[in-house]
Amino acid sequence: MIFFLPNLFFSKKLIASFIDSSGDLRPSKNEELKNIEDYRLDFAINEVYEFFWGKFCDVYIEECKKSGETDNLRPMLKEILVMMHPFAPFITEEIHSLLFKSQIIE
């Protein structure tokens, strides 16, 4: 977790100027919600972690750097921050307010 959170902040810096569009991480989000409902918080945070490292950083950001198509990164990071918020409220709130100029929970 200690190495994961700084990379969450780095991804904010990387996509700060990208345009909003749509991104899809619905299966991971549904799995996280199911695990929270089942009180399996370890599985819930792992679902977010696996999506962030395994797909967002390794696949989406790398492909976007190569292709220049960055429309889906900003909304996807917003959803990741919302998913992460119950587990790391202070850093996710800070990144969200810096990048999106609003609070996660209003």
N, C-alpha and C positions, 0 to 999 in steps of 0.2 A: 504494500500500500504506500510506503514511503517514496518509492520511485514512480508510482503511478500518478500521484497527484501533481507533481511538477510537470509531467508530460501533458496533463489535462490543461494546465496553464499555458504551456508552449503551443498546444494546438489552437488556443484562443489567439495567440499572437500570429500564428501562421495564416489563419483565415479571417483576420480582422477586416480585411477590405473586400472579401468575396461577397457576391450578390446572393440574396435569399432566393430559394427555390424550394423544391420538395425533396425530402430524403425518406427512405423507408427503413426503419429498424423495428417494425411492429412485432415480429416474432420474439425478439429479445425482450422487448418491453412487456409483452404478454407473459412471457416466462418469468420475468422479474416480479410482476404483480402477483402471479400465482404463488411464487415462492414466499413473498411477503405475507400473503393471506394464510399460507401454511406455516408461518413463523419460522421459515428457513432463511433467515437473513444472510447466512453464509452463502447459500446458493444464489440468493438474489444479487448480492454484490458481485459475486463471481460472474454472473450473467452479464452485468454491465462491464466488468473488467475484460471479459473475453471479447465482447463486441468492440469495445474501445481499442484494445490492442490488436486483436486478430482481424478485425474488418476495417474499422475506421482508420487506424494508423497504417497498418500494413497494406491494405488494399485501396481504400478510397483516397486517402491523401497522396499516396505514391502514384496512383493512376492519374489523379488530378494534376499532380506536378508534371507528369509526362505529357498529358493531353491538353492541359490548360482549361479544361472544362471543370469549373469549380462551383457551379450553381447549387449543388446539393450539400456542400459541406457545412455551410452556416446553419441551416435549419437542423441538420443532423446533430451538430454539436449542441445546439439548443436543447434538443430532446435528450441527449446524453447527460447534459447538466441537470435537467429535471429528474432524470432517472437516478443520478448520483446524489442528489440533494439530501435525501434522508440519511445517507451514510457519511457525507462530508459537507455539511451545510455551509460552513464559512467560506471555504475556497470556491465552491460552486456558486454561491451568491455573489462573491466578488467578481468572478469571471463573467457571470451573466450580466451583472450591472455594468461592467466595463464594455462588454461587447454589444449588448442589446439595449442598454440604457433603460433597463427596467428591472424590477425585482422578480425573482422566480415565483414567489407566492405573493399575490397582491390582495 
